[in-house]
Amino acid sequence: MSQVFADSDYWIALLQPNEQLHRRATECSRRLGRKRVVTTEMVMTEVLNYYSNQGPRLREAAAAWTTRLPKDGKITVVPQSDGQFQRAVEFYQQRLDKEWSLTDCASMLVMKEEKIAEALTYDHHFEQAGFRALLRQST
């Protein structure tokens, strides 16, 4: 079964209907078909951080989403591990000319390990790394 990686841009857009990318994220979701969605605990942390100052209602919605996501049978959540963290730091250090976050680096490494070519993201950093950023594609 083919896989697609889900970055925080995608999850934030899906969770918040007034988010600029909501329509694109929803359309991408419809077109996924039987693809398995892969994300990481680091991405989930990024989503929770995004909602940390958005008020109690959105904080609660984000926390509830974090609890539900790993239980979804169509989604694989890669857990944060010491090894993953260390490999991401090394990758980060090897690309000092880029503005990639540590979460981006960890995500890209997961994508390489899992042979995933497409990411549900608007982040151009994924394109810099040779992946397709699906939320940047015209609908």
N, C-alpha and C positions, 0 to 999 in steps of 0.2 A: 504494500500500500504506500502511495506517495505521501509525503509530509510537507508541511509548510510551517514556518516559524512565526510566532506571534510576539511582537514587540509591544512595549507599553503604549505607543501611539494608537495601536489598534484597540487595545482593551479600554483605554480612556475614551476613545471615540465611541465605542459601543456602549459604555456605561452612561454617557452623558449625551442625550439627544440634541442639545443645543451646541455641542462641540462641532467645530468647523468640518471635521473629517467624518462625522457620523454617517452621512449618506454613503460615502465611499466605503467605509468599513462594513456597513450593512450589506452593500452590494457585493463586496468581496466575500462576505460570509455566505451569501446565497450561491456564489459560484464555486465554492470549495468542493462541493460534491462529496466524494468519499475520502478526501484527504484528511489525514490525521494532523491535528494542530499540536505543535510542540512549543512550550514556553518554559521559563525557568523561574525559580523562586526569586532570583535577582530581579527579573522583570516585574514580578508581583510586588516586590519591595518598592520598585520605582513607581508603580501605580499608587500604592499606598502613600508614598511620599508626596506624590502630586496632589492627592486629596487631603493631605494633612491640614491645610489651611483653607479648605473650601466649606467649612461649616459642618455641624454635627450630622445633618441629613446625608450629605455626600460621603462623609467619613464612615458612617454606618453602612451605607450602600457598598462602599469599597471593601470594608471589612467583611461583610456578608459575601460579596463576590469572591474574596480570597478563600473563604471557607468552602464555598460551593465548587470552585474551579477544579480542584484535584479529584473531586468525586465524579466529574463528567467523563464518561467512558470514551468520548471522542478526543479528549485532550490529554497529552502527556506533560506533566510538570516535572522538569529536571530539578532535583533538589540541589541546594547549595552545599558544597562540600569543601573541605580544606584544599583538596587537590585541584578542584575547579577554580577556586579563588586564586591559588598560586599560579596556575597556568594562565589565568586571565591577567594577573599582574605582569607576568613575563611578556605576554603578548602586547600589553599596554606599553611596557618599556621598550619594546622593539619597534613601536610605531609612534615615536615622540613627535614626528612631523604631522600627525593627525590630531584631530580634536575628539577622538573617540572616547566615550566614557568607559569606565571599568565594566559596567553592565553590557555595553555594546561589545566589548572585547570578549566577555564570557559568552554572550549570545552567538557571536560569530564563530567561536570555537565549537560550540554545540552544533551549529549548522554544518561546519566542516566535518565534524565527527559523524554526524547523522546523514551526511550527503544531502543536505537540504539546500536548494538553490533559490528559494523564494521566501520573502519575509513579508508578513502583514505589518507594514510600517510605512511611515512617510519620511523617515530618517535617511537622508542622502549618504550617511556614513556607510550604510549597508551596500549601496551602489559602489562606493569607493572601494569596498572590499570584494567586489565582484558578484554580489547577489542582486536579485531583482527585488526592488521595493514596491510591492503591489499597490500601496495606497498612493504612490506617485504616478501610477499608470492612469491614463485617461479612461473614463468609464464609458 
